[in-house]
Amino acid sequence: MPIFVGTGDTSSRIRSNRVGFASHSANPGTASEGDVYFNSSDSGLRAYDGSAWSAVGAGGGTVEAVASGTLSNGQTVVVSSDGAVVGVSSTGSPQSLGTAVVFESANTIHTASTFDSSNNKIVIAYCDSGNSSYGTAVVGTVSGSSITFGTPVVFQSSASYHISTTYDSTNDRIVISYRNDGNSTYGTVVVGTVSGTSITFGTPVVFNSAVTYYTSTGYDSSASKVVIAYKDNGSSGNGRARVGTVDPSDNSISFGGENEFENSSISDTSVTFDSTNNKIVIAYRNDGNSDYGTAVVATVNPSNNQITFGTPVVFESARIANYTPSAAYDSNSGKVIISYSDQANSNAGTAVVGTVSGTSISFGTPVVFESGESRFFNTVIDSSANKVVITYQDAFNSESGRLIVGTVSGTSISFGTPVVFEDTNTNHISATFNSNSNKIVIAYQDYGNSSYGTAIVFKNLGTNLEANNFLGFSDAAYSNGATAKVQIVGSTDDAQTGLTTGSLHYVQNDGTLSTTAGTPSVVAGIALTDTKILIRK
């Protein structure tokens, strides 16, 4: 026989085979510790702990932790390394530069940089004009806003120019390509292993037995192959490429056949890898077509070390200047970004966004980011901040070293204000992104300091959000050091605004919510209304 407690449909009842809790659409105004009711607005049970109502059951509820900083009601929260809870936010200053550090106390040209993610080291390869122009490399370690270097190591005891480098993540090796003037200016490549603050090299290997210019080296991580693009002066200066396989046992590299991507003279190649489509993109100046900026999509065949090409596509129907272009792939937007100097527009610094489809690429409208004459471009992707960073020489302003941060949207890109990283004549600029510390290292020839090889660390606006540290939503407003309650998975937070009902929402780097995943991709939950979100993984 059922026993009833209270009167009416909204009161608690104990039935023969179940318990019926009182149903209300909002927290009761008065309550005693241990009271429980069914919240009809979010279809969840809530219990009163003597001071506040909390969701219970179905994996929901709250957890308590000390607040690090103030928290607002409904704010997204992460767990810090010390167990405290802190609101998700962008961290650090919007842009910060460290102090310039000399890595080679001699005239340094043709710098090229890459990041060894396994050893957490920066490797800078360059032509050491103070030592008979020998090909040289140095290992750098980023700490905070600075970088320190080991002792430079010669990889080619003869004059070496047109240097480029990449990191083979499969074999944990540094690959450097260059023109070896000590061997008939042949195209040559060498493989190195980083150990501590130094690097050792295998025996250099010739990849082109002819005069070679404008080498650019990239890595296809889907095929585990190195790709080198270059100007083959033994073949009328045509654009060619080869695919190499690194053998880590002896730091050697072997190549497939030589393949041609442009049947006319070219200049200034730049290789990048589109990891979404598993394609190589080569940007270059097509000397045989009025020096137009051009790009071609390539597919690597790992079984035979061969590479095939689509039809070249013009991205700038005007002459582009020497020392350009520079291409990079932004995995967040799924786009290729190419920076270059538009000679038909007063050599203005310009960028264009490309979209790979199959074996072709299409481009949006070019965007000018520096109206004055600009040179020595290098395009880098900061994946932690989802930004494009372009370094360059501002020839119009004392040839100073500058960088500018861009944001890709669709097939276009917008830019902030240029930042001066070196206020004297700056040449032979290269840059690479350290994904462990989320810093960009810029290497260059500091003409104002005896042309010494110099490097500086740059950081974009970051975030404290990581792939696995999102906890939930603050259940109220809390001051720094207070014990905060955080609603976790299974609970419903009702302190939001502007949600899209019925849609999955993601936590963004600044703590806001969006129906589009950020980087990292962190699920917040499903919006029940425009103000309520059911927290889920």
SVG drawing of the C-alpha trace seen along z (x, -y; Angstrom):
<svg xmlns="http://www.w3.org/2000/svg" viewBox="-3 -54 91 56">
<polyline fill="none" stroke="black" stroke-width="0.4" points="0.0,0.0 1.6,-3.4 2.6,-5.9 2.1,-9.6 4.1,-12.5 2.5,-15.8 -0.4,-16.7 -0.7,-17.4 1.2,-16.2 4.4,-18.2 5.0,-16.6 7.2,-13.7 5.7,-10.2 6.9,-6.8 5.1,-4.3 5.0,-0.5 7.9,-0.2 9.5,-3.6 10.1,-6.9 8.6,-10.0 10.5,-13.3 8.8,-16.6 9.0,-18.3 9.8,-22.0 11.2,-24.2 13.6,-26.1 15.4,-25.7 13.0,-26.0 13.5,-29.2 13.9,-27.5 15.5,-24.1 17.2,-21.9 20.4,-19.9 19.6,-16.6 16.5,-17.8 16.2,-16.5 13.9,-17.4 13.5,-16.9 14.3,-20.0 11.9,-19.9 13.8,-22.5 16.9,-20.4 15.5,-17.0 17.9,-16.4 17.9,-15.7 19.3,-18.4 20.3,-18.1 20.7,-20.8 24.0,-20.5 23.0,-23.1 24.2,-26.1 23.5,-25.5 21.6,-23.2 23.8,-20.9 23.0,-18.4 23.2,-14.8 23.0,-11.4 23.8,-10.4 27.4,-11.4 26.5,-15.0 27.2,-17.0 29.9,-19.3 33.4,-19.1 35.1,-21.5 38.6,-23.0 40.4,-26.2 39.9,-29.0 43.1,-30.4 42.0,-33.9 38.4,-35.1 35.6,-33.0 32.3,-34.3 29.1,-32.3 29.0,-30.0 32.7,-30.5 34.5,-27.6 37.1,-26.1 40.3,-24.0 42.3,-22.2 45.8,-23.5 48.9,-21.4 48.6,-22.2 45.0,-21.0 43.4,-24.5 40.7,-25.5 41.1,-28.5 39.0,-30.1 39.8,-29.3 41.5,-32.4 44.1,-33.6 47.4,-34.0 50.4,-36.2 50.8,-39.5 49.3,-39.6 52.8,-39.6 56.2,-39.4 59.8,-39.4 62.8,-38.2 66.3,-39.5 68.3,-38.9 71.1,-36.3 74.1,-35.8 74.6,-32.2 77.5,-32.9 80.0,-35.8 80.8,-36.2 79.0,-37.2 76.1,-34.7 74.0,-34.3 71.5,-31.9 70.0,-30.9 67.4,-28.1 65.6,-26.9 63.6,-23.9 62.3,-22.4 63.3,-19.0 60.1,-18.1 61.6,-14.9 64.6,-16.6 62.8,-20.0 65.5,-21.8 65.8,-24.4 68.4,-23.8 69.7,-26.7 71.7,-25.9 73.7,-28.7 76.6,-29.8 79.4,-30.9 81.2,-33.6 83.6,-34.0 84.8,-30.5 85.3,-30.2 81.5,-30.1 81.3,-26.6 77.9,-25.0 77.3,-25.1 74.6,-24.3 73.9,-25.1 71.4,-23.7 69.3,-26.1 67.3,-25.6 64.3,-27.8 63.7,-28.7 61.1,-31.2 61.6,-34.2 65.2,-33.4 67.3,-30.9 70.8,-29.5 73.0,-27.8 75.6,-25.0 78.8,-25.1 78.3,-25.4 79.1,-22.3 80.4,-22.3 78.4,-19.9 80.1,-20.9 83.8,-22.0 83.3,-24.1 81.2,-27.1 77.5,-26.2 74.7,-28.4 70.9,-28.3 70.5,-26.3 67.1,-24.9 66.2,-22.4 63.4,-20.2 62.7,-17.8 62.0,-14.1 59.7,-13.2 59.6,-9.5 63.3,-9.0 64.0,-11.9 66.6,-13.5 67.4,-16.9 67.8,-17.1 69.7,-20.0 69.9,-20.7 72.2,-23.2 74.4,-24.1 77.9,-22.8 80.3,-25.2 83.2,-22.9 81.8,-20.2 80.8,-21.9 77.9,-23.7 76.0,-20.4 72.8,-20.1 73.7,-18.2 71.9,-17.0 73.1,-15.9 71.3,-14.2 72.0,-15.1 71.2,-13.8 70.6,-16.1 72.1,-15.1 71.9,-17.5 73.1,-20.9 75.0,-19.5 74.4,-17.8 76.3,-15.1 76.1,-14.5 76.3,-11.6 78.1,-11.8 76.7,-14.4 74.8,-13.0 74.4,-14.6 70.8,-14.9 71.5,-16.9 74.7,-16.6 74.4,-20.0 74.4,-23.6 71.6,-23.9 69.8,-27.0 67.0,-27.9 66.6,-24.6 63.6,-24.2 63.2,-21.1 59.9,-19.8 58.7,-16.6 55.6,-14.5 54.7,-12.9 52.0,-10.7 54.6,-9.1 57.6,-9.5 59.6,-11.1 61.7,-14.2 60.9,-16.4 63.5,-18.7 62.5,-21.3 65.1,-23.3 66.2,-25.1 68.1,-22.8 70.6,-24.9 71.7,-21.8 68.3,-21.7 67.7,-25.3 66.8,-26.3 63.7,-24.2 61.8,-23.5 62.5,-20.0 62.0,-17.9 63.2,-14.6 61.9,-12.4 64.3,-11.0 64.2,-8.3 66.3,-8.8 68.2,-5.8 68.7,-6.6 71.2,-3.8 74.0,-5.8 72.4,-9.2 72.2,-8.6 69.5,-9.4 68.6,-7.8 66.5,-9.3 64.1,-8.3 64.2,-9.7 64.2,-13.4 60.8,-14.8 60.0,-18.1 57.2,-20.4 57.9,-23.4 59.2,-23.2 60.7,-26.6 63.2,-28.6 62.1,-29.2 63.4,-30.9 62.9,-30.8 61.1,-27.6 59.2,-27.0 57.9,-23.6 55.1,-22.9 53.0,-19.9 49.2,-19.9 48.6,-17.3 44.8,-17.3 45.0,-16.3 48.5,-14.6 49.9,-16.8 53.1,-18.7 52.6,-22.3 55.5,-24.0 55.4,-27.8 57.9,-29.5 58.6,-32.3 58.0,-31.2 60.7,-33.1 59.4,-31.5 56.0,-33.1 56.8,-36.8 58.1,-36.0 54.5,-35.3 53.9,-33.8 53.0,-30.1 52.2,-27.0 51.8,-23.4 50.4,-20.4 52.4,-17.3 51.7,-13.7 54.4,-11.5 54.5,-7.8 56.3,-6.2 56.7,-2.8 59.2,-4.1 60.3,-7.6 58.6,-9.3 56.5,-12.5 53.8,-13.5 52.4,-17.0 49.1,-18.6 48.9,-21.6 50.7,-24.8 48.4,-27.6 49.2,-31.3 48.6,-33.0 50.0,-36.4 49.5,-37.6 52.4,-39.9 56.1,-39.8 57.1,-38.8 60.6,-39.7 63.6,-37.6 63.7,-36.0 60.1,-35.1 57.7,-33.3 57.4,-31.5 54.6,-28.9 53.2,-27.3 50.2,-25.1 47.8,-26.1 46.1,-22.9 43.5,-24.9 42.0,-26.5 43.1,-23.8 44.7,-26.4 48.1,-27.1 49.4,-30.7 52.0,-32.2 53.8,-35.4 55.8,-37.3 56.9,-40.6 54.6,-42.0 57.0,-43.8 54.2,-45.2 52.9,-46.9 56.0,-48.7 57.4,-45.4 54.7,-45.4 54.6,-42.6 51.6,-40.5 49.9,-37.2 47.4,-34.9 45.4,-32.0 45.2,-28.7 42.9,-25.7 44.1,-22.3 41.5,-20.1 42.7,-16.9 45.9,-17.7 45.1,-21.4 45.0,-24.5 42.8,-27.6 43.5,-31.0 41.7,-33.9 42.4,-37.6 45.9,-38.7 46.1,-40.9 48.8,-43.5 50.3,-43.5 53.2,-45.9 52.8,-48.7 56.5,-49.4 59.2,-47.4 59.7,-44.1 62.1,-41.1 63.4,-37.9 59.9,-36.5 59.3,-33.5 55.8,-32.2 55.3,-30.2 52.1,-28.8 51.6,-29.2 49.3,-26.3 48.8,-27.2 47.3,-30.6 45.8,-29.6 47.8,-32.4 50.0,-33.0 53.3,-34.8 55.2,-36.3 58.8,-37.6 60.4,-39.9 62.8,-42.8 61.1,-46.2 63.3,-47.8 61.2,-51.0 62.1,-51.5 65.9,-51.1 65.7,-47.5 64.6,-46.6 63.4,-43.1 59.7,-42.9 56.9,-40.4 53.2,-40.5 50.5,-38.2 47.6,-37.1 44.3,-35.4 42.9,-33.2 39.1,-33.4 37.8,-31.4 39.9,-32.2 41.3,-35.5 43.6,-36.7 43.6,-39.7 46.6,-41.2 47.5,-43.1 50.1,-45.8 53.7,-45.0 56.2,-44.4 59.9,-45.3 62.1,-42.5 65.4,-44.1 65.6,-47.9 68.7,-47.8 69.4,-46.2 68.2,-42.6 68.9,-40.0 68.6,-36.3 65.6,-35.8 64.2,-32.4 61.8,-31.3 60.4,-28.1 57.7,-27.3 58.6,-25.4 55.4,-23.5 56.6,-22.4 56.9,-25.9 54.6,-27.6 57.3,-30.0 58.6,-31.2 62.3,-31.5 63.5,-34.0 67.1,-33.6 68.7,-36.3 71.8,-38.2 72.1,-41.3 73.8,-43.8 73.9,-46.4 76.0,-44.1 78.8,-43.1 76.4,-40.8 76.4,-38.3 74.1,-35.3 71.4,-36.3 68.2,-34.8 65.2,-36.0 62.2,-34.4 58.6,-35.6 55.4,-34.5 51.8,-35.1 48.8,-35.2 48.4,-31.8 45.8,-29.9 45.7,-27.7 43.2,-25.4 44.6,-21.9 43.1,-18.9 42.4,-17.1 42.2,-19.7 38.7,-21.1 36.7,-20.4 33.3,-22.2 31.6,-25.4 31.8,-27.5 28.5,-27.1 28.7,-30.7 31.0,-33.7 34.1,-33.0 37.0,-35.2 40.6,-34.2 41.4,-31.5 37.8,-30.6 36.5,-27.1 34.7,-26.9 32.1,-24.5 32.4,-23.4 29.6,-21.7 31.0,-18.7 30.0,-16.2 26.3,-15.2 25.3,-18.5 23.5,-21.4 24.8,-24.9 22.2,-27.6 24.4,-30.7 25.2,-31.0 23.9,-33.4 23.6,-33.2 23.9,-29.5 22.5,-27.7 19.8,-25.3 20.3,-21.7 23.9,-22.2 27.2,-20.8 29.4,-23.6 33.2,-23.7 35.4,-25.6 37.5,-28.2 41.0,-29.4 39.7,-32.5 37.0,-30.6 34.0,-31.4 31.8,-28.8 31.3,-28.2 29.7,-25.6 33.0,-25.3 35.9,-23.4 39.0,-25.3 42.6,-24.1 42.8,-22.0 39.3,-20.6 37.5,-20.6 33.8,-19.6 31.7,-21.7 28.3,-20.1 24.9,-20.4 22.8,-23.5 19.4,-22.8 18.3,-26.4 20.1,-29.7 21.2,-29.9 21.5,-26.2 24.2,-23.7 24.3,-19.9 27.9,-19.3 29.4,-16.3 32.7,-15.0"/>
</svg>
